[in-house]
Amino acid sequence: MSQSKRDAVYEFIRERIVMGRYRPGDLLDEQTLADENGVSRTPVREALRRLVEEGLVQVLPRRGVLVSQISLKTINDMMEARYLIEPFLLRKGFRQLDSGRLAEFRAQEKTKLMAGDTRVERSVEDSDTSLHLYLTGAGSNDYLADTMRRLMTQNQRMRAITSSLNGDRVLESRHEHVAILDKVIDGDLDGAIDELQDHLRRSRASYDRLGDFNHEYFSL
């Protein structure tokens, strides 16, 4: 079994969890997943082990592998961690950010704003995740970079819900991204940190309001 095939099985399962096709509490059957991907159960097991490490699935005795639940505490913990880690990493790697790459991110956000685009892209193409990981990735801290990837994976699940309930929040988030990028491009570190923190506060508030919808996707 090639590495590319193993990765494809992993991405197949991960995509469906992040985008909500597999919901919290769903039982994932190894043989069914193997049949759907035309592989043996071995790469499926390997993929599920990776997803356990990312916190997307959990193994329960006598029940099997289930898609991890999401609670309001999970959301608050995730956003609290992001609020602490992202400004630190942005500050640490600020001078290493590439102006051309920053301009590309800004142009993408402006294009989507002009189009009124409220979609949340497939997880492997998600511009929100790509932007946040880029802004924090120049900090050159492998442990925190790994933590950021895990946090943004969970964040994608939240955004998939909020986009269906409140499309305006997606557009607001794009405006906030542009504001962050403007400060970074101008070389205004303190201003960029302020805009980033404001963006994270607003995102957290939008996730907190999920409780008002009593959405079936997560538990209180």
C-alpha positions in Angstrom: 0.0 0.0 0.0 1.6 3.3 -1.1 1.9 6.3 1.2 -0.3 8.3 -1.2 -3.1 5.7 -0.9 -2.9 5.7 2.9 -3.0 9.5 2.9 -6.0 9.4 0.6 -7.9 7.2 3.0 -7.0 9.5 5.9 -8.2 12.6 3.9 -11.4 10.8 2.9 -12.4 10.2 6.5 -11.1 13.5 7.9 -12.9 15.5 5.3 -16.3 13.9 6.2 -15.7 14.6 9.9 -14.6 18.2 9.6 -17.4 19.1 7.1 -20.1 17.4 9.2 -21.0 14.5 7.0 -19.9 12.2 9.8 -21.5 13.6 12.9 -20.4 13.4 16.5 -21.3 10.0 18.0 -21.4 8.3 14.6 -19.8 4.8 14.6 -17.1 4.4 11.9 -17.0 0.8 10.6 -13.6 -0.2 9.4 -14.9 -2.6 6.7 -17.3 -0.1 5.3 -14.6 2.5 5.1 -12.3 0.0 3.4 -14.9 -1.0 0.8 -15.6 2.7 0.1 -12.0 3.4 -0.6 -11.1 0.1 -2.3 -8.5 -0.9 0.2 -7.9 -3.4 3.0 -8.6 -2.5 6.6 -5.0 -1.8 7.4 -4.8 1.7 5.9 -8.2 2.5 7.5 -6.8 1.5 10.9 -3.7 3.7 10.3 -6.0 6.6 9.3 -8.1 6.2 12.4 -5.0 6.2 14.6 -4.0 9.6 13.1 -7.5 10.9 13.6 -7.5 9.8 17.3 -4.3 11.9 17.7 -6.1 14.9 16.2 -9.0 14.5 18.5 -11.5 13.8 15.7 -12.3 10.3 16.7 -12.2 8.2 19.9 -12.0 4.5 20.6 -14.5 3.3 23.1 -14.3 -0.3 24.6 -17.0 -2.6 23.2 -18.4 0.1 21.0 -15.7 0.8 18.4 -14.4 4.0 16.8 -16.8 7.0 17.1 -16.6 10.5 15.8 -15.6 12.7 18.8 -18.3 14.7 20.5 -18.2 18.5 20.6 -19.3 20.4 23.7 -19.4 24.1 24.5 -16.5 23.4 26.9 -14.5 22.0 23.9 -15.2 25.2 21.9 -14.3 27.5 24.8 -11.1 25.5 25.5 -10.1 25.7 21.8 -10.6 29.4 21.5 -8.9 30.1 24.8 -5.8 28.2 23.5 -5.9 30.0 20.2 -6.1 33.4 22.0 -2.9 32.6 23.9 -0.9 30.9 21.2 -1.7 32.8 18.0 -0.5 36.3 19.1 2.7 34.8 20.6 3.5 33.0 17.3 2.6 35.9 15.1 4.9 38.2 17.2 7.7 35.6 17.2 7.7 35.1 13.4 6.5 38.5 12.3 9.7 39.5 10.4 9.9 36.2 8.5 6.5 36.6 6.8 6.7 37.0 3.1 5.1 40.1 1.6 4.1 38.4 -1.6 2.3 35.5 0.2 0.6 38.0 2.4 -0.6 40.0 -0.6 -2.0 36.7 -2.1 -4.0 36.0 1.0 -5.4 39.5 1.0 -6.4 39.4 -2.6 -8.1 36.0 -2.0 -10.1 37.5 0.9 -11.1 40.6 -1.1 -12.2 38.5 -4.0 -14.5 36.4 -1.8 -15.8 39.5 -0.1 -16.8 41.1 -3.4 -18.5 37.9 -4.4 -20.4 37.6 -1.1 -18.9 34.2 -0.7 -20.1 32.6 2.6 -19.0 29.0 1.8 -16.6 27.1 4.0 -14.3 25.3 1.6 -13.4 21.7 1.7 -11.0 21.1 4.6 -8.0 20.6 2.4 -8.6 23.9 0.6 -9.8 26.0 3.6 -8.4 29.5 3.2 -9.2 30.4 6.8 -7.1 27.6 8.1 -4.3 28.2 5.6 -4.1 31.9 6.6 -4.0 31.3 10.4 -1.4 28.5 10.0 0.7 30.8 7.8 0.6 33.7 10.2 1.6 31.5 13.1 3.9 29.1 11.2 6.9 31.5 10.9 7.3 31.3 14.7 9.4 28.2 14.3 8.1 26.3 17.4 7.4 22.8 16.3 5.3 21.9 19.4 3.1 25.0 19.1 2.8 24.5 15.4 1.5 21.0 15.9 -0.9 22.3 18.5 -2.1 25.0 16.1 -2.9 22.4 13.4 -5.0 20.4 15.9 -6.8 23.6 17.0 -7.5 24.6 13.5 -8.9 21.2 12.7 -11.5 21.6 15.4 -12.1 25.2 14.3 -13.0 23.9 10.9 -15.8 21.8 12.4 -17.2 24.9 14.2 -17.0 27.0 11.1 -18.9 24.4 9.1 -21.8 24.7 11.5 -21.8 28.5 11.9 -21.6 29.1 8.2 -24.9 27.2 7.8 -26.6 29.1 10.6 -25.1 32.6 10.1 -23.5 33.3 6.7 -22.9 36.9 7.7 -20.3 35.7 10.2 -18.3 34.3 7.4 -18.2 37.7 5.6 -17.4 39.4 8.9 -14.5 37.0 9.4 -13.2 37.8 5.9 -13.3 41.6 6.7 -11.3 40.8 9.9 -8.7 38.8 8.0 -8.2 41.8 5.6 -7.7 44.1 8.6 -5.1 41.7 10.1 -3.3 41.4 6.8 -3.3 45.2 6.2 -1.5 45.7 9.5 1.0 42.9 8.9 1.7 44.2 5.4 2.3 47.7 6.8 4.7 46.2 9.3 2.5 47.2 12.2 3.1 44.4 14.6 1.1 45.8 17.6 -1.8 46.7 15.3 -1.8 43.2 13.8 -1.9 41.6 17.2 -4.8 43.9 18.2 -6.7 43.0 15.0 -6.0 39.3 15.5 -7.2 39.3 19.1 -10.3 41.2 18.1 -11.0 38.6 15.4 -10.6 35.7 17.8 -12.9 37.4 20.4 -15.6 37.8 17.7 -15.1 34.2 16.5 -15.5 32.9 20.1 -18.7 35.0 20.5 -20.1 33.5 17.3 -19.4 30.0 18.6 -20.8 30.8 22.0 -24.1 31.6 20.3 -24.4 28.1 18.9 -26.1 27.2 22.2 -29.0 29.4 21.2 -29.6 27.2 18.2 -29.5 24.0 20.3 -27.7 22.4 17.3 -27.7 18.6 17.1 -24.0 18.7 16.0 -22.7 19.1 19.6 -23.6 18.5 23.2 -23.9 21.0 25.9 
